[in-house]
Amino acid sequence: MQINISGHHVEVTPAIRDYCLNKLDKLSRHHDLITNTEVILSVEKLIQKAEARVHVNGKDVFADSESEDMYAAIDGLTDKLDRQLLRHKEKLRSHR
């Protein structure tokens, strides 16, 4: 799985990059067909925002999360992506 992390009006420090990579590695346990993940971290006034687009075989999954803390925004983002990927995996199983 290839992960691209970029920042918009924020510098992506090694600590934030490592935290984001550790959280996103957990997604690969649920779904084996993840090919590419693009993460954009941004700051708008006092709101920290994390967005991600996950390219799965046959579908693109998008989620975003906002919080006052960047780490909390990344946690919310991975929770949303986790639920969406599980739902997508169940749909694939039910169609077979």
Secondary structure, DSSP 8 states (H G I E B T S, - for coil): -EEEEEEESS---HHHHHHHHHHHHTHHHH-TTEEEEEEEEEEETTEEEEEEEEEETTEEEEEEEEESSHHHHHHHHHHHHHHHHHHHHHHHHHH-
